[in-house]
Amino acid sequence: MILCKVLGSVTATIKHPAFHGRKLLVVQPVDSKLEPSGKSFLAVDHRSGAGAGDTVLVMREGGGVRQILKDKTLPIRSLIVGVVDGVDA
C-alpha cells in the first residue's frame, strides 16, 4: 500500500463495465512528509468518501483488490482503502 494525495475526480461516459457505479479519482503518490514522490494515476474509491485534497491509503495489487471487492474478474489494480488523518514520521 502507498500513501497518496487525491488531486481530483474523473468523469468518463464510456468505460469498462467494471468501473460503472464506482468513483474514480486521480491520486499522486507522496512521501512521509506528504511531498510528491511519483507519477499520478487513477484509483477506485472503495467506500472511503475521499475527495480532492485528502491524503489516502491506496492498495496497488490486483489480487488484493479483487479479494476486497469480492470479484475474481475485475480489471482494477488501484483501490483507495482509507482516508489518512495524519502521518507521524
Buried (B, 14 or more C-beta within 10 A) or exposed (E): EBBBBBEEEEEEEEEEEBBEEBBBBBBBBBEEEBEEBEEBBBBBBBEBEBBEEBBBBBBBEBEBBBEBBEEEEBEBBBBBBBBBEEEEE
